[in-house]
Amino acid sequence: MSLVRIGYITDLNQREKLGHMLLTNLIETFRVEAIIIGGDCNLDPQELPLREKVSYYFLSGDKDDIYITKTSRKLGNLLDGNIIYLSNITFAGVSGLDYYQSIVKLLKTVSQVRGKVKINVLVTHHPPKGCLDYIETLGIRVGLASVKELIVRLEPSIVLTGHINNRGICYVNEVPVVNPGPAEEGYCAILEISSRGLPESISLLKLQVSQESLIT
């Protein structure tokens, strides 16, 4: 059984130099074949490291510059409301900029495809209601009920999220929901997905980067 190794980062929050180092580390050290950037990273899609070695996929976050969304759309690697294929693996995304329209577009696309579409990896910037969405200082949950309903309806193999810095894995109807933690602190995730689109392993990592290398 062949496996595809995928790197995932989210919530870099303006730390572009650190982001490039994390991406280079994922590619050169961990040999990922694809990288998903899950929003609030503000990395130029045309200036990413080692683009010739990996496939990059972008999801808009609520803090990203609109340039990123427009450029990714032109490059054909924008996940917002879209379905994108990598070999036998199906990716889809719910934007952090306009999650409602993103969900509507995605459901319309799914309904128009002949036969049942199985979403293997669903990327949503905002977490689902009740899962990795609790803000302890405020004592409230801020996840989206509409995202949870989408997960229940589509039954993806795995969900990747961010926005709230709640690092960990939880489950919605047995579907794993993964938040690697903010990339601005060196956090990322590595997934191994089988040719059947199923997650065989999920690793939450914190990559070490020397502070000297971040000095411009």
Secondary structure, DSSP 8 states (H G I E B T S, - for coil): --EEEEEEE---TT-HHHHHHHHHHHHHTT--SEEEE-SS----TTS-TTTTTSEEEE---TTS-HHHHHHHHHHT-B-BT-EEEETTEEEEEE-SS-HHHHHHHHHHHHHHSSS----SEEEESS-BTTSS-EETTTTEE--BHHHHHHHHHH--SEEE--SS---EEEEETTEEEEE---GGGTEEEEEEEETTS-EEEEEEEE----GGGG--
